[in-house]
Amino acid sequence: MGLLQYFMPAKAKKGSAKRAKDRLQIIVAHEHSSAAKPAYLPQMQQEIVTVIRKYMDISADDVKCECNYKAEDDISVLEVNVNLPKFG
């Protein structure tokens, strides 16, 4: 047993490991979010607008596409938000 281990309680060691893991997850998530977005995303967004325009009148600004990385699940998620005109 090292000298430092003798003076550090086991509880503090586990807490610092958890904090280090949490910090690393935040850094990884930030790196993925600041990474370049997929090259196909603008074209996909335009195609979605084109399809929706077959059925109703919307502008290109009404559709937002984002690709997000979720570190806790280690997956990428495509999020599409469409503002539709009010019906009625």
PyMOL Python script that loads the backbone (N, CA, C, O; Angstrom):
from pymol import cmd

cmd.read_pdbstr("""\
ATOM      1  N   MET A   1       0.851  -1.174   0.000  1.00  0.00           N
ATOM      2  CA  MET A   1       0.000   0.000   0.000  1.00  0.00           C
ATOM      3  C   MET A   1       0.892   1.231   0.000  1.00  0.00           C
ATOM      4  O   MET A   1       1.794   1.343   0.831  1.00  0.00           O
ATOM      5  N   GLY A   2       0.655   2.142  -0.907  1.00  0.00           N
ATOM      6  CA  GLY A   2       1.446   3.353  -0.984  1.00  0.00           C
ATOM      7  C   GLY A   2       1.106   4.315   0.141  1.00  0.00           C
ATOM      8  O   GLY A   2       0.060   4.208   0.782  1.00  0.00           O
ATOM      9  N   LEU A   3       1.987   5.231   0.357  1.00  0.00           N
ATOM     10  CA  LEU A   3       1.819   6.203   1.436  1.00  0.00           C
ATOM     11  C   LEU A   3       0.565   7.056   1.226  1.00  0.00           C
ATOM     12  O   LEU A   3      -0.172   7.314   2.179  1.00  0.00           O
ATOM     13  N   LEU A   4       0.317   7.493  -0.008  1.00  0.00           N
ATOM     14  CA  LEU A   4      -0.871   8.306  -0.272  1.00  0.00           C
ATOM     15  C   LEU A   4      -2.152   7.505  -0.098  1.00  0.00           C
ATOM     16  O   LEU A   4      -3.150   8.031   0.394  1.00  0.00           O
ATOM     17  N   GLN A   5      -2.131   6.240  -0.496  1.00  0.00           N
ATOM     18  CA  GLN A   5      -3.317   5.398  -0.348  1.00  0.00           C
ATOM     19  C   GLN A   5      -3.666   5.197   1.116  1.00  0.00           C
ATOM     20  O   GLN A   5      -4.837   5.047   1.465  1.00  0.00           O
ATOM     21  N   TYR A   6      -2.675   5.192   1.954  1.00  0.00           N
ATOM     22  CA  TYR A   6      -2.905   5.015   3.386  1.00  0.00           C
ATOM     23  C   TYR A   6      -3.690   6.187   3.970  1.00  0.00           C
ATOM     24  O   TYR A   6      -4.541   6.006   4.841  1.00  0.00           O
ATOM     25  N   PHE A   7      -3.390   7.400   3.473  1.00  0.00           N
ATOM     26  CA  PHE A   7      -4.041   8.589   4.019  1.00  0.00           C
ATOM     27  C   PHE A   7      -5.355   8.941   3.329  1.00  0.00           C
ATOM     28  O   PHE A   7      -6.167   9.677   3.889  1.00  0.00           O
ATOM     29  N   MET A   8      -5.575   8.427   2.127  1.00  0.00           N
ATOM     30  CA  MET A   8      -6.830   8.723   1.410  1.00  0.00           C
ATOM     31  C   MET A   8      -7.879   7.681   1.748  1.00  0.00           C
ATOM     32  O   MET A   8      -7.631   6.486   1.586  1.00  0.00           O
ATOM     33  N   PRO A   9      -9.035   8.102   2.209  1.00  0.00           N
ATOM     34  CA  PRO A   9     -10.093   7.126   2.455  1.00  0.00           C
ATOM     35  C   PRO A   9     -10.594   6.529   1.140  1.00  0.00           C
ATOM     36  O   PRO A   9     -10.585   7.200   0.107  1.00  0.00           O
ATOM     37  N   ALA A  10     -11.028   5.276   1.179  1.00  0.00           N
ATOM     38  CA  ALA A  10     -11.500   4.583  -0.032  1.00  0.00           C
ATOM     39  C   ALA A  10     -12.687   5.303  -0.649  1.00  0.00           C
ATOM     40  O   ALA A  10     -12.824   5.315  -1.872  1.00  0.00           O
ATOM     41  N   LYS A  11     -13.539   5.898   0.153  1.00  0.00           N
ATOM     42  CA  LYS A  11     -14.717   6.612  -0.325  1.00  0.00           C
ATOM     43  C   LYS A  11     -14.327   7.778  -1.238  1.00  0.00           C
ATOM     44  O   LYS A  11     -14.956   7.997  -2.272  1.00  0.00           O
ATOM     45  N   ALA A  12     -13.306   8.511  -0.858  1.00  0.00           N
ATOM     46  CA  ALA A  12     -12.857   9.656  -1.662  1.00  0.00           C
ATOM     47  C   ALA A  12     -12.316   9.199  -3.008  1.00  0.00           C
ATOM     48  O   ALA A  12     -12.495   9.889  -4.011  1.00  0.00           O
ATOM     49  N   LYS A  13     -11.652   8.038  -3.044  1.00  0.00           N
ATOM     50  CA  LYS A  13     -11.107   7.523  -4.296  1.00  0.00           C
ATOM     51  C   LYS A  13     -12.245   7.220  -5.280  1.00  0.00           C
ATOM     52  O   LYS A  13     -12.154   7.559  -6.459  1.00  0.00           O
ATOM     53  N   LYS A  14     -13.310   6.584  -4.794  1.00  0.00           N
ATOM     54  CA  LYS A  14     -14.437   6.258  -5.662  1.00  0.00           C
ATOM     55  C   LYS A  14     -15.125   7.522  -6.158  1.00  0.00           C
ATOM     56  O   LYS A  14     -15.538   7.583  -7.316  1.00  0.00           O
ATOM     57  N   GLY A  15     -15.253   8.516  -5.314  1.00  0.00           N
ATOM     58  CA  GLY A  15     -15.887   9.768  -5.711  1.00  0.00           C
ATOM     59  C   GLY A  15     -15.093  10.495  -6.779  1.00  0.00           C
ATOM     60  O   GLY A  15     -15.670  11.044  -7.718  1.00  0.00           O
ATOM     61  N   SER A  16     -13.774  10.504  -6.645  1.00  0.00           N
ATOM     62  CA  SER A  16     -12.960  11.196  -7.637  1.00  0.00           C
ATOM     63  C   SER A  16     -12.969  10.450  -8.967  1.00  0.00           C
ATOM     64  O   SER A  16     -12.898  11.074 -10.025  1.00  0.00           O
ATOM     65  N   ALA A  17     -13.057   9.115  -8.924  1.00  0.00           N
ATOM     66  CA  ALA A  17     -13.143   8.352 -10.166  1.00  0.00           C
ATOM     67  C   ALA A  17     -14.449   8.666 -10.892  1.00  0.00           C
ATOM     68  O   ALA A  17     -14.462   8.814 -12.114  1.00  0.00           O
ATOM     69  N   LYS A  18     -15.531   8.768 -10.154  1.00  0.00           N
ATOM     70  CA  LYS A  18     -16.827   9.108 -10.758  1.00  0.00           C
ATOM     71  C   LYS A  18     -16.792  10.501 -11.365  1.00  0.00           C
ATOM     72  O   LYS A  18     -17.302  10.717 -12.465  1.00  0.00           O
ATOM     73  N   ARG A  19     -16.192  11.446 -10.652  1.00  0.00           N
ATOM     74  CA  ARG A  19     -16.079  12.814 -11.189  1.00  0.00           C
ATOM     75  C   ARG A  19     -15.245  12.827 -12.462  1.00  0.00           C
ATOM     76  O   ARG A  19     -15.583  13.513 -13.427  1.00  0.00           O
ATOM     77  N   ALA A  20     -14.151  12.062 -12.461  1.00  0.00           N
ATOM     78  CA  ALA A  20     -13.294  12.002 -13.658  1.00  0.00           C
ATOM     79  C   ALA A  20     -14.062  11.405 -14.829  1.00  0.00           C
ATOM     80  O   ALA A  20     -13.947  11.889 -15.956  1.00  0.00           O
ATOM     81  N   LYS A  21     -14.845  10.356 -14.575  1.00  0.00           N
ATOM     82  CA  LYS A  21     -15.642   9.734 -15.633  1.00  0.00           C
ATOM     83  C   LYS A  21     -16.672  10.715 -16.167  1.00  0.00           C
ATOM     84  O   LYS A  21     -16.849  10.818 -17.381  1.00  0.00           O
ATOM     85  N   ASP A  22     -17.354  11.434 -15.290  1.00  0.00           N
ATOM     86  CA  ASP A  22     -18.349  12.424 -15.709  1.00  0.00           C
ATOM     87  C   ASP A  22     -17.714  13.523 -16.548  1.00  0.00           C
ATOM     88  O   ASP A  22     -18.277  13.943 -17.559  1.00  0.00           O
ATOM     89  N   ARG A  23     -16.559  13.982 -16.135  1.00  0.00           N
ATOM     90  CA  ARG A  23     -15.853  15.029 -16.898  1.00  0.00           C
ATOM     91  C   ARG A  23     -15.466  14.531 -18.278  1.00  0.00           C
ATOM     92  O   ARG A  23     -15.600  15.254 -19.265  1.00  0.00           O
ATOM     93  N   LEU A  24     -14.985  13.291 -18.348  1.00  0.00           N
ATOM     94  CA  LEU A  24     -14.602  12.720 -19.640  1.00  0.00           C
ATOM     95  C   LEU A  24     -15.816  12.602 -20.560  1.00  0.00           C
ATOM     96  O   LEU A  24     -15.712  12.881 -21.754  1.00  0.00           O
ATOM     97  N   GLN A  25     -16.967  12.191 -20.018  1.00  0.00           N
ATOM     98  CA  GLN A  25     -18.175  12.089 -20.831  1.00  0.00           C
ATOM     99  C   GLN A  25     -18.586  13.453 -21.374  1.00  0.00           C
ATOM    100  O   GLN A  25     -19.027  13.555 -22.519  1.00  0.00           O
ATOM    101  N   ILE A  26     -18.448  14.492 -20.570  1.00  0.00           N
ATOM    102  CA  ILE A  26     -18.782  15.844 -21.019  1.00  0.00           C
ATOM    103  C   ILE A  26     -17.851  16.268 -22.148  1.00  0.00           C
ATOM    104  O   ILE A  26     -18.294  16.849 -23.139  1.00  0.00           O
ATOM    105  N   ILE A  27     -16.561  15.977 -21.997  1.00  0.00           N
ATOM    106  CA  ILE A  27     -15.580  16.351 -23.025  1.00  0.00           C
ATOM    107  C   ILE A  27     -15.875  15.616 -24.325  1.00  0.00           C
ATOM    108  O   ILE A  27     -15.847  16.219 -25.398  1.00  0.00           O
ATOM    109  N   VAL A  28     -16.159  14.312 -24.238  1.00  0.00           N
ATOM    110  CA  VAL A  28     -16.448  13.522 -25.442  1.00  0.00           C
ATOM    111  C   VAL A  28     -17.713  14.033 -26.121  1.00  0.00           C
ATOM    112  O   VAL A  28     -17.744  14.167 -27.345  1.00  0.00           O
ATOM    113  N   ALA A  29     -18.747  14.319 -25.352  1.00  0.00           N
ATOM    114  CA  ALA A  29     -19.991  14.841 -25.925  1.00  0.00           C
ATOM    115  C   ALA A  29     -19.751  16.186 -26.602  1.00  0.00           C
ATOM    116  O   ALA A  29     -20.304  16.447 -27.671  1.00  0.00           O
ATOM    117  N   HIS A  30     -18.939  17.037 -25.996  1.00  0.00           N
ATOM    118  CA  HIS A  30     -18.635  18.344 -26.588  1.00  0.00           C
ATOM    119  C   HIS A  30     -17.856  18.179 -27.885  1.00  0.00           C
ATOM    120  O   HIS A  30     -18.112  18.888 -28.858  1.00  0.00           O
ATOM    121  N   GLU A  31     -16.906  17.250 -27.905  1.00  0.00           N
ATOM    122  CA  GLU A  31     -16.137  17.009 -29.126  1.00  0.00           C
ATOM    123  C   GLU A  31     -17.041  16.542 -30.262  1.00  0.00           C
ATOM    124  O   GLU A  31     -16.896  16.981 -31.403  1.00  0.00           O
ATOM    125  N   HIS A  32     -17.973  15.647 -29.940  1.00  0.00           N
ATOM    126  CA  HIS A  32     -18.872  15.152 -30.977  1.00  0.00           C
ATOM    127  C   HIS A  32     -19.824  16.241 -31.458  1.00  0.00           C
ATOM    128  O   HIS A  32     -20.144  16.304 -32.646  1.00  0.00           O
ATOM    129  N   SER A  33     -20.276  17.093 -30.555  1.00  0.00           N
ATOM    130  CA  SER A  33     -21.216  18.137 -30.963  1.00  0.00           C
ATOM    131  C   SER A  33     -20.537  19.222 -31.782  1.00  0.00           C
ATOM    132  O   SER A  33     -21.172  19.848 -32.630  1.00  0.00           O
ATOM    133  N   SER A  34     -19.249  19.451 -31.537  1.00  0.00           N
ATOM    134  CA  SER A  34     -18.552  20.494 -32.286  1.00  0.00           C
ATOM    135  C   SER A  34     -17.921  19.951 -33.564  1.00  0.00           C
ATOM    136  O   SER A  34     -17.386  20.712 -34.371  1.00  0.00           O
ATOM    137  N   ALA A  35     -17.985  18.637 -33.744  1.00  0.00           N
ATOM    138  CA  ALA A  35     -17.443  18.042 -34.956  1.00  0.00           C
ATOM    139  C   ALA A  35     -18.269  18.486 -36.159  1.00  0.00           C
ATOM    140  O   ALA A  35     -19.401  18.949 -36.019  1.00  0.00           O
ATOM    141  N   ALA A  36     -17.682  18.336 -37.339  1.00  0.00           N
ATOM    142  CA  ALA A  36     -18.377  18.727 -38.562  1.00  0.00           C
ATOM    143  C   ALA A  36     -19.644  17.902 -38.729  1.00  0.00           C
ATOM    144  O   ALA A  36     -19.654  16.696 -38.483  1.00  0.00           O
ATOM    145  N   LYS A  37     -20.696  18.560 -39.143  1.00  0.00           N
ATOM    146  CA  LYS A  37     -21.967  17.884 -39.387  1.00  0.00           C
ATOM    147  C   LYS A  37     -21.839  17.067 -40.666  1.00  0.00           C
ATOM    148  O   LYS A  37     -21.016  17.389 -41.524  1.00  0.00           O
ATOM    149  N   PRO A  38     -22.640  16.018 -40.805  1.00  0.00           N
ATOM    150  CA  PRO A  38     -22.572  15.201 -42.021  1.00  0.00           C
ATOM    151  C   PRO A  38     -22.803  16.049 -43.272  1.00  0.00           C
ATOM    152  O   PRO A  38     -23.622  16.968 -43.265  1.00  0.00           O
ATOM    153  N   ALA A  39     -22.086  15.739 -44.324  1.00  0.00           N
ATOM    154  CA  ALA A  39     -22.158  16.516 -45.560  1.00  0.00           C
ATOM    155  C   ALA A  39     -23.529  16.411 -46.222  1.00  0.00           C
ATOM    156  O   ALA A  39     -23.952  17.325 -46.931  1.00  0.00           O
ATOM    157  N   TYR A  40     -24.217  15.304 -45.994  1.00  0.00           N
ATOM    158  CA  TYR A  40     -25.515  15.092 -46.647  1.00  0.00           C
ATOM    159  C   TYR A  40     -26.662  15.828 -45.962  1.00  0.00           C
ATOM    160  O   TYR A  40     -27.768  15.865 -46.503  1.00  0.00           O
ATOM    161  N   LEU A  41     -26.434  16.406 -44.802  1.00  0.00           N
ATOM    162  CA  LEU A  41     -27.523  17.011 -44.030  1.00  0.00           C
ATOM    163  C   LEU A  41     -28.244  18.147 -44.765  1.00  0.00           C
ATOM    164  O   LEU A  41     -29.475  18.149 -44.769  1.00  0.00           O
ATOM    165  N   PRO A  42     -27.556  19.112 -45.383  1.00  0.00           N
ATOM    166  CA  PRO A  42     -28.288  20.172 -46.111  1.00  0.00           C
ATOM    167  C   PRO A  42     -29.122  19.630 -47.273  1.00  0.00           C
ATOM    168  O   PRO A  42     -30.236  20.097 -47.510  1.00  0.00           O
ATOM    169  N   GLN A  43     -28.589  18.657 -47.988  1.00  0.00           N
ATOM    170  CA  GLN A  43     -29.350  18.078 -49.101  1.00  0.00           C
ATOM    171  C   GLN A  43     -30.572  17.329 -48.579  1.00  0.00           C
ATOM    172  O   GLN A  43     -31.651  17.409 -49.166  1.00  0.00           O
ATOM    173  N   MET A  44     -30.403  16.605 -47.484  1.00  0.00           N
ATOM    174  CA  MET A  44     -31.527  15.880 -46.891  1.00  0.00           C
ATOM    175  C   MET A  44     -32.609  16.856 -46.446  1.00  0.00           C
ATOM    176  O   MET A  44     -33.798  16.608 -46.647  1.00  0.00           O
ATOM    177  N   GLN A  45     -32.194  17.961 -45.844  1.00  0.00           N
ATOM    178  CA  GLN A  45     -33.155  18.966 -45.391  1.00  0.00           C
ATOM    179  C   GLN A  45     -33.940  19.519 -46.580  1.00  0.00           C
ATOM    180  O   GLN A  45     -35.156  19.688 -46.496  1.00  0.00           O
ATOM    181  N   GLN A  46     -33.256  19.798 -47.675  1.00  0.00           N
ATOM    182  CA  GLN A  46     -33.928  20.340 -48.859  1.00  0.00           C
ATOM    183  C   GLN A  46     -34.907  19.330 -49.448  1.00  0.00           C
ATOM    184  O   GLN A  46     -35.988  19.707 -49.901  1.00  0.00           O
ATOM    185  N   GLU A  47     -34.539  18.053 -49.444  1.00  0.00           N
ATOM    186  CA  GLU A  47     -35.440  17.023 -49.957  1.00  0.00           C
ATOM    187  C   GLU A  47     -36.674  16.870 -49.072  1.00  0.00           C
ATOM    188  O   GLU A  47     -37.772  16.634 -49.576  1.00  0.00           O
ATOM    189  N   ILE A  48     -36.504  17.001 -47.768  1.00  0.00           N
ATOM    190  CA  ILE A  48     -37.651  16.946 -46.859  1.00  0.00           C
ATOM    191  C   ILE A  48     -38.597  18.107 -47.138  1.00  0.00           C
ATOM    192  O   ILE A  48     -39.814  17.926 -47.165  1.00  0.00           O
ATOM    193  N   VAL A  49     -38.042  19.297 -47.344  1.00  0.00           N
ATOM    194  CA  VAL A  49     -38.860  20.469 -47.674  1.00  0.00           C
ATOM    195  C   VAL A  49     -39.627  20.220 -48.968  1.00  0.00           C
ATOM    196  O   VAL A  49     -40.813  20.538 -49.057  1.00  0.00           O
ATOM    197  N   THR A  50     -38.965  19.659 -49.963  1.00  0.00           N
ATOM    198  CA  THR A  50     -39.608  19.386 -51.256  1.00  0.00           C
ATOM    199  C   THR A  50     -40.785  18.428 -51.094  1.00  0.00           C
ATOM    200  O   THR A  50     -41.842  18.640 -51.689  1.00  0.00           O
ATOM    201  N   VAL A  51     -40.614  17.392 -50.305  1.00  0.00           N
ATOM    202  CA  VAL A  51     -41.700  16.423 -50.099  1.00  0.00           C
ATOM    203  C   VAL A  51     -42.870  17.070 -49.366  1.00  0.00           C
ATOM    204  O   VAL A  51     -44.024  16.876 -49.748  1.00  0.00           O
ATOM    205  N   ILE A  52     -42.584  17.832 -48.323  1.00  0.00           N
ATOM    206  CA  ILE A  52     -43.672  18.472 -47.568  1.00  0.00           C
ATOM    207  C   ILE A  52     -44.403  19.493 -48.430  1.00  0.00           C
ATOM    208  O   ILE A  52     -45.613  19.666 -48.287  1.00  0.00           O
ATOM    209  N   ARG A  53     -43.687  20.171 -49.323  1.00  0.00           N
ATOM    210  CA  ARG A  53     -44.321  21.168 -50.206  1.00  0.00           C
ATOM    211  C   ARG A  53     -45.318  20.534 -51.172  1.00  0.00           C
ATOM    212  O   ARG A  53     -46.172  21.236 -51.713  1.00  0.00           O
ATOM    213  N   LYS A  54     -45.231  19.234 -51.398  1.00  0.00           N
ATOM    214  CA  LYS A  54     -46.220  18.565 -52.243  1.00  0.00           C
ATOM    215  C   LYS A  54     -47.600  18.602 -51.589  1.00  0.00           C
ATOM    216  O   LYS A  54     -48.619  18.508 -52.273  1.00  0.00           O
ATOM    217  N   TYR A  55     -47.630  18.739 -50.269  1.00  0.00           N
ATOM    218  CA  TYR A  55     -48.882  18.656 -49.534  1.00  0.00           C
ATOM    219  C   TYR A  55     -49.315  19.969 -48.897  1.00  0.00           C
ATOM    220  O   TYR A  55     -50.507  20.170 -48.662  1.00  0.00           O
ATOM    221  N   MET A  56     -48.375  20.869 -48.611  1.00  0.00           N
ATOM    222  CA  MET A  56     -48.726  22.155 -48.001  1.00  0.00           C
ATOM    223  C   MET A  56     -47.635  23.177 -48.288  1.00  0.00           C
ATOM    224  O   MET A  56     -46.513  22.832 -48.657  1.00  0.00           O
ATOM    225  N   ASP A  57     -47.993  24.428 -48.112  1.00  0.00           N
ATOM    226  CA  ASP A  57     -47.078  25.527 -48.401  1.00  0.00           C
ATOM    227  C   ASP A  57     -46.220  25.843 -47.167  1.00  0.00           C
ATOM    228  O   ASP A  57     -46.723  26.335 -46.156  1.00  0.00           O
ATOM    229  N   ILE A  58     -44.925  25.553 -47.269  1.00  0.00           N
ATOM    230  CA  ILE A  58     -43.982  25.893 -46.203  1.00  0.00           C
ATOM    231  C   ILE A  58     -42.736  26.504 -46.826  1.00  0.00           C
ATOM    232  O   ILE A  58     -42.502  26.373 -48.027  1.00  0.00           O
ATOM    233  N   SER A  59     -41.948  27.165 -46.010  1.00  0.00           N
ATOM    234  CA  SER A  59     -40.681  27.707 -46.504  1.00  0.00           C
ATOM    235  C   SER A  59     -39.538  26.803 -46.046  1.00  0.00           C
ATOM    236  O   SER A  59     -39.717  25.951 -45.176  1.00  0.00           O
ATOM    237  N   ALA A  60     -38.392  26.994 -46.627  1.00  0.00           N
ATOM    238  CA  ALA A  60     -37.228  26.194 -46.250  1.00  0.00           C
ATOM    239  C   ALA A  60     -36.831  26.439 -44.799  1.00  0.00           C
ATOM    240  O   ALA A  60     -36.243  25.566 -44.162  1.00  0.00           O
ATOM    241  N   ASP A  61     -37.145  27.612 -44.278  1.00  0.00           N
ATOM    242  CA  ASP A  61     -36.814  27.933 -42.885  1.00  0.00           C
ATOM    243  C   ASP A  61     -37.705  27.195 -41.885  1.00  0.00           C
ATOM    244  O   ASP A  61     -37.407  27.172 -40.691  1.00  0.00           O
ATOM    245  N   ASP A  62     -38.788  26.597 -42.362  1.00  0.00           N
ATOM    246  CA  ASP A  62     -39.693  25.870 -41.476  1.00  0.00           C
ATOM    247  C   ASP A  62     -39.182  24.476 -41.115  1.00  0.00           C
ATOM    248  O   ASP A  62     -39.749  23.818 -40.242  1.00  0.00           O
ATOM    249  N   VAL A  63     -38.127  24.024 -41.771  1.00  0.00           N
ATOM    250  CA  VAL A  63     -37.582  22.690 -41.512  1.00  0.00           C
ATOM    251  C   VAL A  63     -36.158  22.832 -40.993  1.00  0.00           C
ATOM    252  O   VAL A  63     -35.322  23.487 -41.616  1.00  0.00           O
ATOM    253  N   LYS A  64     -35.889  22.213 -39.849  1.00  0.00           N
ATOM    254  CA  LYS A  64     -34.552  22.222 -39.242  1.00  0.00           C
ATOM    255  C   LYS A  64     -34.119  20.777 -39.027  1.00  0.00           C
ATOM    256  O   LYS A  64     -34.844  19.996 -38.411  1.00  0.00           O
ATOM    257  N   CYS A  65     -32.949  20.420 -39.528  1.00  0.00           N
ATOM    258  CA  CYS A  65     -32.387  19.075 -39.345  1.00  0.00           C
ATOM    259  C   CYS A  65     -31.083  19.197 -38.567  1.00  0.00           C
ATOM    260  O   CYS A  65     -30.225  20.015 -38.898  1.00  0.00           O
ATOM    261  N   GLU A  66     -30.946  18.384 -37.543  1.00  0.00           N
ATOM    262  CA  GLU A  66     -29.723  18.371 -36.748  1.00  0.00           C
ATOM    263  C   GLU A  66     -29.328  16.932 -36.473  1.00  0.00           C
ATOM    264  O   GLU A  66     -30.179  16.070 -36.254  1.00  0.00           O
ATOM    265  N   CYS A  67     -28.042  16.686 -36.488  1.00  0.00           N
ATOM    266  CA  CYS A  67     -27.519  15.376 -36.152  1.00  0.00           C
ATOM    267  C   CYS A  67     -26.788  15.527 -34.824  1.00  0.00           C
ATOM    268  O   CYS A  67     -25.808  16.267 -34.737  1.00  0.00           O
ATOM    269  N   ASN A  68     -27.256  14.833 -33.789  1.00  0.00           N
ATOM    270  CA  ASN A  68     -26.692  14.947 -32.450  1.00  0.00           C
ATOM    271  C   ASN A  68     -26.135  13.615 -31.993  1.00  0.00           C
ATOM    272  O   ASN A  68     -26.645  12.554 -32.351  1.00  0.00           O
ATOM    273  N   TYR A  69     -25.082  13.686 -31.196  1.00  0.00           N
ATOM    274  CA  TYR A  69     -24.470  12.483 -30.632  1.00  0.00           C
ATOM    275  C   TYR A  69     -24.851  12.373 -29.170  1.00  0.00           C
ATOM    276  O   TYR A  69     -24.711  13.338 -28.419  1.00  0.00           O
ATOM    277  N   LYS A  70     -25.326  11.221 -28.762  1.00  0.00           N
ATOM    278  CA  LYS A  70     -25.694  10.969 -27.364  1.00  0.00           C
ATOM    279  C   LYS A  70     -24.646  10.041 -26.770  1.00  0.00           C
ATOM    280  O   LYS A  70     -24.620   8.845 -27.062  1.00  0.00           O
ATOM    281  N   ALA A  71     -23.778  10.609 -25.928  1.00  0.00           N
ATOM    282  CA  ALA A  71     -22.662   9.858 -25.372  1.00  0.00           C
ATOM    283  C   ALA A  71     -23.123   8.719 -24.481  1.00  0.00           C
ATOM    284  O   ALA A  71     -22.524   7.643 -24.491  1.00  0.00           O
ATOM    285  N   GLU A  72     -24.182   8.942 -23.709  1.00  0.00           N
ATOM    286  CA  GLU A  72     -24.605   7.901 -22.772  1.00  0.00           C
ATOM    287  C   GLU A  72     -25.083   6.643 -23.481  1.00  0.00           C
ATOM    288  O   GLU A  72     -24.980   5.549 -22.927  1.00  0.00           O
ATOM    289  N   ASP A  73     -25.609   6.779 -24.710  1.00  0.00           N
ATOM    290  CA  ASP A  73     -26.063   5.618 -25.473  1.00  0.00           C
ATOM    291  C   ASP A  73     -25.102   5.269 -26.613  1.00  0.00           C
ATOM    292  O   ASP A  73     -25.260   4.237 -27.265  1.00  0.00           O
ATOM    293  N   ASP A  74     -24.116   6.123 -26.850  1.00  0.00           N
ATOM    294  CA  ASP A  74     -23.130   5.955 -27.919  1.00  0.00           C
ATOM    295  C   ASP A  74     -23.815   5.806 -29.284  1.00  0.00           C
ATOM    296  O   ASP A  74     -23.490   4.910 -30.063  1.00  0.00           O
ATOM    297  N   ILE A  75     -24.780   6.713 -29.557  1.00  0.00           N
ATOM    298  CA  ILE A  75     -25.497   6.702 -30.826  1.00  0.00           C
ATOM    299  C   ILE A  75     -25.619   8.124 -31.372  1.00  0.00           C
ATOM    300  O   ILE A  75     -25.517   9.103 -30.633  1.00  0.00           O
ATOM    301  N   SER A  76     -25.837   8.208 -32.664  1.00  0.00           N
ATOM    302  CA  SER A  76     -26.135   9.487 -33.297  1.00  0.00           C
ATOM    303  C   SER A  76     -27.630   9.533 -33.592  1.00  0.00           C
ATOM    304  O   SER A  76     -28.232   8.531 -33.978  1.00  0.00           O
ATOM    305  N   VAL A  77     -28.220  10.716 -33.401  1.00  0.00           N
ATOM    306  CA  VAL A  77     -29.666  10.876 -33.575  1.00  0.00           C
ATOM    307  C   VAL A  77     -29.916  11.976 -34.596  1.00  0.00           C
ATOM    308  O   VAL A  77     -29.359  13.069 -34.491  1.00  0.00           O
ATOM    309  N   LEU A  78     -30.756  11.683 -35.583  1.00  0.00           N
ATOM    310  CA  LEU A  78     -31.179  12.696 -36.547  1.00  0.00           C
ATOM    311  C   LEU A  78     -32.467  13.293 -36.028  1.00  0.00           C
ATOM    312  O   LEU A  78     -33.462  12.590 -35.851  1.00  0.00           O
ATOM    313  N   GLU A  79     -32.449  14.593 -35.783  1.00  0.00           N
ATOM    314  CA  GLU A  79     -33.624  15.292 -35.268  1.00  0.00           C
ATOM    315  C   GLU A  79     -34.140  16.218 -36.359  1.00  0.00           C
ATOM    316  O   GLU A  79     -33.401  17.058 -36.873  1.00  0.00           O
ATOM    317  N   VAL A  80     -35.420  16.059 -36.709  1.00  0.00           N
ATOM    318  CA  VAL A  80     -36.047  16.886 -37.733  1.00  0.00           C
ATOM    319  C   VAL A  80     -37.227  17.613 -37.100  1.00  0.00           C
ATOM    320  O   VAL A  80     -38.149  16.984 -36.581  1.00  0.00           O
ATOM    321  N   ASN A  81     -37.192  18.939 -37.147  1.00  0.00           N
ATOM    322  CA  ASN A  81     -38.293  19.759 -36.638  1.00  0.00           C
ATOM    323  C   ASN A  81     -38.927  20.491 -37.807  1.00  0.00           C
ATOM    324  O   ASN A  81     -38.250  21.160 -38.588  1.00  0.00           O
ATOM    325  N   VAL A  82     -40.249  20.348 -37.909  1.00  0.00           N
ATOM    326  CA  VAL A  82     -40.987  20.983 -39.002  1.00  0.00           C
ATOM    327  C   VAL A  82     -42.067  21.867 -38.393  1.00  0.00           C
ATOM    328  O   VAL A  82     -42.909  21.389 -37.633  1.00  0.00           O
ATOM    329  N   ASN A  83     -42.041  23.164 -38.727  1.00  0.00           N
ATOM    330  CA  ASN A  83     -43.095  24.084 -38.327  1.00  0.00           C
ATOM    331  C   ASN A  83     -44.161  24.082 -39.402  1.00  0.00           C
ATOM    332  O   ASN A  83     -43.951  24.568 -40.514  1.00  0.00           O
ATOM    333  N   LEU A  84     -45.317  23.522 -39.045  1.00  0.00           N
ATOM    334  CA  LEU A  84     -46.411  23.441 -40.020  1.00  0.00           C
ATOM    335  C   LEU A  84     -47.336  24.647 -39.847  1.00  0.00           C
ATOM    336  O   LEU A  84     -47.464  25.190 -38.750  1.00  0.00           O
ATOM    337  N   PRO A  85     -47.981  25.059 -40.944  1.00  0.00           N
ATOM    338  CA  PRO A  85     -48.927  26.167 -40.833  1.00  0.00           C
ATOM    339  C   PRO A  85     -50.133  25.760 -40.012  1.00  0.00           C
ATOM    340  O   PRO A  85     -50.471  24.580 -39.922  1.00  0.00           O
ATOM    341  N   LYS A  86     -50.773  26.741 -39.420  1.00  0.00           N
ATOM    342  CA  LYS A  86     -51.941  26.494 -38.589  1.00  0.00           C
ATOM    343  C   LYS A  86     -53.096  25.998 -39.467  1.00  0.00           C
ATOM    344  O   LYS A  86     -53.364  26.557 -40.530  1.00  0.00           O
ATOM    345  N   PHE A  87     -53.767  24.952 -39.011  1.00  0.00           N
ATOM    346  CA  PHE A  87     -54.895  24.413 -39.756  1.00  0.00           C
ATOM    347  C   PHE A  87     -56.193  25.050 -39.274  1.00  0.00           C
ATOM    348  O   PHE A  87     -56.353  25.347 -38.090  1.00  0.00           O
ATOM    349  N   GLY A  88     -57.111  25.254 -40.203  1.00  0.00           N
ATOM    350  CA  GLY A  88     -58.439  25.723 -39.819  1.00  0.00           C
ATOM    351  C   GLY A  88     -58.695  27.124 -40.034  1.00  0.00           C
ATOM    352  O   GLY A  88     -59.789  27.604 -39.738  1.00  0.00           O
TER     353      GLY A  88
END
""", "prot")
cmd.dss("prot")
cmd.show_as("cartoon", "prot")
cmd.util.cbc("prot")
cmd.orient("prot")
